[in-house]
Amino acid sequence: MKLSVLLFGIARDIVGDRQISVDLPENENVAGLLNYLKKEYPSFNDLQSLLVAVNDTYAKSEHVLQENDEIALIPPVSGG
């Protein structure tokens, strides 16, 4: 299935774009998406944490993805 992934902050910097399309097997979950991204973009392995939102709701690693889901990768934000 083809998925569109929006990228923010350091995730966008790692990929070099604000949105990418990935092709994953049907019934893949969030953990599978993250594993795919770590293989394609090894710098993702350096991130301490990364939140994944699916359809405007934070998703756990076991959440099963669907082809029309809106997916966003949100790295931790620092500031003061």
LINSULFEN-V475108 format. One record per helix or strand of 3 or more residues. SS is the DSSP state (helix for helix, strand for strand). FROM is the first residue (numbers start at 0). TO is the last residue. If there is no record, write none. Layout:
BEGIN
SS/FROM/TO  SS/FROM/TO
END
This chain:
BEGIN
strand/1/6  helix/8/14  strand/18/22  helix/29/39  helix/41/45  strand/49/53  strand/69/74
END
